[in-house]
Amino acid sequence: MSDPTSPGGADASRKTVRPIAPIKVTVPSADKLVCERCGNAEMYRMHAVWRCPNCGFKTDCCGW
């Protein structure tokens, strides 16, 4: 029988899982844009879409 406290024993299958770190969105200073809908927050860019973290308003590169 193997010792459960030895390396390779029963405790070896248990691993500590760290939570995923929160995503930090950084907007370059030249690309700052205030939300057109609420006017209270700076929108951030995700690919070709601008999103407002305050109200959820979004617009694409063509202004949709």
Buried (B, 14 or more C-beta within 10 A) or exposed (E): EEEEEEEEEEEEEEEEEEEEEEEEEEEEEEEEBEBEBEEEBBBBBEEEEBBBEBBEBBBEEEEE
